[in-house]
Amino acid sequence: MQNTNIISTGNVVQLYQIITERGSKMTEWLTKDNLTLIGMIASIIAGLSTGIGALPILFTRNISEKALNAMLGFAAGVMLAATSFSLVIPAIEKAGGGLKGALITLVGIILGGLFLDYVDKNLPHFHAVAGMEGKSRNLSRIWLFIFAITIHNFPEGLAVGAGFGDFDYSNGFALTAGIAIQNMPEGLAVALALTTEKASPSRAFFIALLTGLVEPVGAIIGLLMTQIARPILPLMLAFAAGAMLFVISDEMIPETHRRGSHRIATYGVVIGFAVMMVLDTLI
């Protein structure tokens, strides 16, 4: 009996040593050599969430507009909180805080908004609320809708890439989680909209899945820029924040307020913001 206890105790100690050693190796792996790989994997996961959200389209199209607008409002709230807590605040802190940090962050936010405004005006695309935007109209409505979602998803990927800058894994993972959550109702909205343009459910799902994979492209750009020129990290975080704020105000909230669903959509924004605030704090 005593021998059994000795063996068991020895096994526990050995197991603890193995776990500690592997944990140390994992930490070293995370902090030294694989920032780009981890950022890419995170952005792919966030992008694939668009496809996960679109899965119900394969089984039914009977989703009430109120429910969809509530989910989109929730997504807007999550995105707003992620912008505030995981982009704006870190940008101010990494820029040195105080007036200097606030001014650098202000410049980045304005530049991000102007960039999205320029792309929005010049790339042909179609919004459910605003209708046709951009210069050229010689494309099918489905392609125009795909371009609209691409414009939307790019700054999200950029935010994930910039969020991992300076090896800030907690911030990067918080952004990834928030964007993945808000991508799910967006994926469903994309798929439903595509079916109204006479796309089959399977094609609508496939297109929704592909549009989410624009995010790794943005993540690569964000990661490269923050690694090549580390001092511009605060500006990149603020730039991504400005781009995301433009999307929230120009597209997401107007979309949820159409056809008398503004009240339930507003509650969705509040709940989404609160959920992401708690999530960001925990991570």
C-alpha positions as CSV (number, residue, x, y, z in Angstrom):
1,M,0.0,0.0,0.0
2,Q,2.8,2.4,0.9
3,N,4.7,1.5,-2.3
4,T,1.5,2.4,-4.3
5,N,1.3,5.8,-2.6
6,I,5.0,6.5,-3.3
7,I,4.5,5.6,-7.0
8,S,1.4,7.7,-7.2
9,T,3.1,10.7,-5.6
10,G,6.1,10.3,-7.9
11,N,3.8,10.1,-10.9
12,V,2.0,13.3,-9.9
13,V,5.3,15.1,-9.4
14,Q,6.6,13.9,-12.8
15,L,3.4,14.9,-14.5
16,Y,3.6,18.4,-12.9
17,Q,7.2,18.7,-14.2
18,I,6.2,17.7,-17.7
19,I,3.3,20.1,-17.8
20,T,5.5,22.9,-16.4
21,E,8.2,22.2,-19.0
22,R,5.7,22.1,-21.9
23,G,4.0,25.2,-20.7
24,S,7.3,27.0,-20.6
25,K,8.1,25.8,-24.2
26,M,4.7,26.9,-25.4
27,T,5.2,30.4,-23.9
28,E,8.6,30.6,-25.6
29,W,7.1,29.5,-28.9
30,L,4.4,32.1,-28.6
31,T,6.6,35.0,-27.7
32,K,9.5,34.4,-30.0
33,D,9.0,32.9,-33.4
34,N,5.4,32.5,-34.4
35,L,3.5,35.8,-34.1
36,T,2.6,35.9,-37.8
37,L,1.4,32.3,-37.8
38,I,-0.7,32.8,-34.7
39,G,-2.2,36.0,-36.1
40,M,-3.0,34.3,-39.3
41,I,-4.7,31.3,-37.6
42,A,-6.7,33.7,-35.4
43,S,-7.9,35.8,-38.4
44,I,-8.8,32.6,-40.3
45,I,-10.9,31.4,-37.3
46,A,-12.6,34.8,-37.2
47,G,-13.3,34.7,-40.9
48,L,-14.6,31.2,-40.9
49,S,-17.2,32.3,-38.3
50,T,-19.0,34.0,-41.1
51,G,-19.6,30.6,-42.7
52,I,-20.6,29.1,-39.4
53,G,-23.2,31.8,-39.0
54,A,-24.5,31.1,-42.6
55,L,-25.1,27.4,-41.9
56,P,-28.9,27.8,-41.1
57,I,-29.5,28.9,-44.7
58,L,-28.9,25.3,-45.7
59,F,-31.9,24.2,-43.7
60,T,-34.4,27.1,-43.7
61,R,-35.0,30.7,-44.9
62,N,-37.8,31.3,-42.5
63,I,-35.9,33.7,-40.2
64,S,-37.9,36.7,-39.0
65,E,-36.6,40.1,-39.9
66,K,-36.9,41.3,-36.3
67,A,-34.7,38.4,-35.1
68,L,-32.2,39.1,-37.8
69,N,-32.0,42.8,-37.0
70,A,-31.6,42.0,-33.3
71,M,-28.7,39.7,-34.1
72,L,-27.1,42.3,-36.4
73,G,-27.6,44.9,-33.6
74,F,-25.8,42.6,-31.2
75,A,-23.0,42.2,-33.8
76,A,-22.7,46.0,-34.1
77,G,-22.5,46.3,-30.3
78,V,-19.8,43.7,-30.1
79,M,-17.9,45.4,-32.9
80,L,-18.2,48.8,-31.1
81,A,-16.9,47.4,-27.8
82,A,-14.1,45.6,-29.5
83,T,-13.1,48.9,-31.2
84,S,-13.2,50.8,-27.9
85,F,-11.5,48.3,-25.6
86,S,-9.2,46.4,-27.9
87,L,-8.2,49.1,-30.4
88,V,-8.7,52.7,-29.1
89,I,-7.6,52.2,-25.5
90,P,-4.5,50.1,-26.4
91,A,-3.6,52.7,-29.1
92,I,-3.6,55.5,-26.5
93,E,-1.6,53.5,-24.0
94,K,1.0,52.3,-26.6
95,A,1.4,55.9,-27.9
96,G,2.5,57.0,-24.4
97,G,-0.9,58.1,-22.9
98,G,-1.9,61.6,-22.1
99,L,-2.4,64.3,-24.7
100,K,0.2,62.7,-27.0
101,G,-1.5,59.3,-27.0
102,A,-4.9,60.9,-27.6
103,L,-3.7,63.0,-30.5
104,I,-1.9,60.1,-32.2
105,T,-5.0,57.9,-31.8
106,L,-7.2,60.7,-33.1
107,V,-5.1,61.0,-36.3
108,G,-5.3,57.2,-36.8
109,I,-9.0,57.1,-36.3
110,I,-9.6,59.9,-38.8
111,L,-7.2,58.3,-41.4
112,G,-9.0,54.9,-41.0
113,G,-12.4,56.5,-41.5
114,L,-11.2,58.5,-44.5
115,F,-9.7,55.3,-46.0
116,L,-12.9,53.4,-45.7
117,D,-14.9,56.4,-47.1
118,Y,-12.6,56.5,-50.1
119,V,-12.9,52.8,-50.8
120,D,-16.7,52.9,-50.2
121,K,-17.1,55.7,-52.8
122,N,-14.9,54.2,-55.5
123,L,-15.3,50.4,-55.3
124,P,-18.7,49.4,-56.8
125,H,-20.9,47.6,-54.3
126,F,-24.5,47.2,-53.2
127,H,-26.0,47.8,-49.7
128,A,-29.4,46.6,-48.7
129,V,-30.2,50.1,-47.2
130,A,-28.1,52.6,-49.2
131,G,-28.4,50.7,-52.5
132,M,-25.8,51.0,-55.2
133,E,-22.6,52.8,-54.3
134,G,-19.3,53.3,-56.1
135,K,-18.5,54.3,-59.7
136,S,-19.0,51.3,-61.9
137,R,-22.4,49.6,-62.3
138,N,-21.5,46.9,-64.9
139,L,-21.7,44.0,-62.5
140,S,-24.4,41.6,-61.3
141,R,-26.1,42.4,-58.0
142,I,-24.5,39.3,-56.4
143,W,-21.0,40.5,-57.2
144,L,-21.8,44.0,-56.0
145,F,-23.1,42.5,-52.7
146,I,-19.9,40.4,-52.3
147,F,-17.8,43.6,-52.8
148,A,-19.8,45.3,-50.0
149,I,-19.1,42.5,-47.6
150,T,-15.4,42.5,-48.6
151,I,-15.2,46.2,-47.8
152,H,-16.7,45.4,-44.5
153,N,-14.5,42.5,-43.6
154,F,-11.1,43.9,-44.5
155,P,-10.8,46.3,-41.6
156,E,-11.7,43.5,-39.2
157,G,-8.8,41.4,-40.4
158,L,-6.6,44.5,-40.2
159,A,-7.7,45.0,-36.6
160,V,-6.8,41.4,-35.7
161,G,-3.4,41.7,-37.3
162,A,-2.7,45.0,-35.5
163,G,-4.1,43.7,-32.3
164,F,-1.4,41.0,-32.1
165,G,1.3,43.7,-32.7
166,D,4.0,44.0,-30.1
167,F,3.2,40.4,-29.1
168,D,0.1,41.5,-27.3
169,Y,-1.6,38.1,-27.3
170,S,-4.4,39.0,-24.8
171,N,-5.5,41.9,-26.9
172,G,-5.2,39.9,-30.2
173,F,-7.3,37.0,-28.8
174,A,-9.9,39.4,-27.4
175,L,-10.3,41.0,-30.8
176,T,-10.4,37.6,-32.5
177,A,-13.2,36.4,-30.2
178,G,-15.2,39.6,-30.6
179,I,-15.0,39.6,-34.4
180,A,-15.8,35.9,-34.6
181,I,-18.9,36.5,-32.5
182,Q,-20.1,39.4,-34.6
183,N,-19.3,37.6,-37.9
184,M,-21.9,34.9,-37.2
185,P,-25.1,36.9,-37.5
186,E,-23.4,38.8,-40.4
187,G,-22.8,35.5,-42.2
188,L,-26.5,34.6,-41.8
189,A,-27.6,38.1,-43.1
190,V,-25.2,37.7,-46.1
191,A,-26.6,34.3,-47.0
192,L,-30.2,35.4,-46.7
193,A,-29.6,38.5,-48.8
194,L,-27.9,36.3,-51.5
195,T,-30.9,34.0,-51.6
196,T,-33.1,37.0,-52.4
197,E,-30.8,37.6,-55.4
198,K,-31.8,34.0,-56.6
199,A,-28.7,32.3,-55.3
200,S,-29.2,28.7,-54.2
201,P,-28.8,28.0,-50.4
202,S,-25.6,26.1,-51.0
203,R,-24.2,28.9,-53.2
204,A,-25.2,31.5,-50.7
205,F,-23.5,29.6,-47.9
206,F,-20.3,29.1,-50.0
207,I,-20.1,32.8,-50.9
208,A,-20.7,33.9,-47.3
209,L,-17.9,31.6,-46.2
210,L,-15.5,33.0,-48.8
211,T,-16.2,36.6,-47.9
212,G,-15.1,35.9,-44.4
213,L,-11.7,34.7,-45.7
214,V,-10.9,38.3,-46.8
215,E,-10.0,38.9,-43.1
216,P,-6.7,37.0,-43.2
217,V,-5.6,39.3,-46.0
218,G,-6.2,42.3,-43.8
219,A,-4.5,40.5,-40.9
220,I,-1.3,39.9,-43.0
221,I,-1.1,43.6,-43.8
222,G,-1.7,44.6,-40.1
223,L,1.0,42.1,-38.9
224,L,3.6,43.1,-41.5
225,M,3.2,46.8,-40.9
226,T,3.4,46.5,-37.2
227,Q,6.5,44.3,-37.4
228,I,8.3,46.3,-40.0
229,A,7.7,49.6,-38.4
230,R,7.0,48.9,-34.7
231,P,6.7,52.6,-33.8
232,I,3.6,52.9,-36.0
233,L,1.7,50.3,-33.9
234,P,-0.5,52.8,-32.1
235,L,-1.4,54.5,-35.4
236,M,-2.3,51.1,-36.9
237,L,-4.5,50.2,-34.0
238,A,-6.3,53.6,-34.3
239,F,-6.5,53.3,-38.1
240,A,-8.3,49.9,-37.7
241,A,-10.6,51.5,-35.1
242,G,-11.5,54.3,-37.5
243,A,-12.2,51.9,-40.3
244,M,-14.4,49.7,-38.1
245,L,-16.3,52.8,-36.7
246,F,-17.0,53.8,-40.2
247,V,-18.5,50.4,-41.0
248,I,-20.6,50.4,-37.8
249,S,-22.1,53.8,-38.5
250,D,-22.3,53.7,-42.3
251,E,-23.6,50.2,-42.7
252,M,-24.4,48.1,-39.7
253,I,-26.6,50.4,-37.6
254,P,-28.6,51.8,-40.6
255,E,-29.2,48.2,-41.7
256,T,-30.7,47.2,-38.4
257,H,-33.0,50.2,-38.2
258,R,-34.9,49.7,-41.4
259,R,-38.6,48.7,-41.5
260,G,-39.4,49.6,-37.9
261,S,-37.0,47.2,-36.1
262,H,-34.9,50.0,-34.6
263,R,-36.0,49.4,-31.0
264,I,-35.0,45.7,-30.8
265,A,-31.9,46.4,-32.8
266,T,-30.9,49.1,-30.3
267,Y,-31.3,46.6,-27.4
268,G,-29.1,44.2,-29.5
269,V,-26.4,46.9,-29.7
270,V,-26.5,47.5,-25.9
271,I,-26.4,43.8,-25.1
272,G,-23.6,43.1,-27.6
273,F,-21.5,46.0,-26.2
274,A,-22.0,44.7,-22.7
275,V,-21.1,41.1,-23.6
276,M,-18.0,42.1,-25.4
277,M,-16.9,44.4,-22.5
278,V,-17.1,41.5,-20.1
279,L,-15.4,39.2,-22.6
280,D,-12.6,41.6,-23.2
281,T,-12.1,42.1,-19.5
282,L,-11.9,38.4,-18.8
283,I,-9.4,37.7,-21.7
